[in-house]
Amino acid sequence: MEDQDEPQMVYNPSHPDAGTDGYVAMPNVNVLKEMVDMTSATRAYEANTTVIKSAKRMALKALEIRR
């Protein structure tokens, strides 16, 4: 989902992208929040792969019992 918030305005008149008022539009990315989201996604992926592997093992065991 694209973020609709306004960029963070930082006063830095020496920056090459500064406007006539000396402010630079910086991204409003919170690195800490992004790292937490990435870690949560990684953990969820690991949990899902573990469930799939367990289901596969149980299905194979059920087939072995049937023989």
C-alpha positions in Angstrom: 0.0 0.0 0.0 1.4 3.4 -0.9 1.9 5.8 1.9 -0.2 9.0 1.5 1.5 11.0 4.2 3.4 14.2 3.4 7.2 13.9 3.3 9.2 15.1 6.3 10.6 18.6 5.7 14.1 19.2 7.0 15.9 22.5 7.0 19.2 22.1 5.2 19.9 25.0 2.8 23.3 23.5 1.7 21.6 20.3 0.3 21.4 20.2 -3.5 17.7 19.3 -3.5 16.8 22.2 -1.1 14.0 24.5 -2.2 14.2 28.3 -2.2 13.2 28.3 1.4 16.1 25.9 2.4 13.9 22.9 3.2 14.4 19.4 1.8 11.6 16.9 1.4 12.9 13.7 3.1 11.1 10.4 3.1 9.0 9.6 6.1 10.3 6.1 6.5 10.7 4.8 10.0 13.6 2.3 9.8 12.8 0.7 13.2 9.2 0.0 12.2 10.3 -1.4 8.9 12.8 -3.7 10.6 10.1 -5.0 13.0 7.7 -5.6 10.1 10.4 -7.5 8.1 11.2 -9.6 11.2 7.6 -10.4 11.7 7.1 -11.4 8.1 10.2 -13.7 8.3 8.9 -15.4 11.5 5.4 -15.9 9.9 7.0 -17.4 6.8 9.1 -19.8 8.9 6.0 -20.8 10.9 4.0 -21.5 7.8 6.8 -23.6 6.2 7.0 -25.6 9.5 3.3 -26.3 9.4 3.5 -27.4 5.7 6.4 -29.8 6.5 4.5 -31.2 9.5 1.4 -31.8 7.4 3.5 -33.5 4.8 5.1 -35.8 7.4 1.8 -36.7 8.9 0.3 -37.6 5.5 3.3 -39.8 4.7 3.0 -41.5 8.1 -0.7 -42.1 7.4 0.2 -43.7 4.1 2.8 -46.0 5.8 0.2 -47.1 8.4 -2.2 -48.1 5.6 0.3 -50.5 4.1 
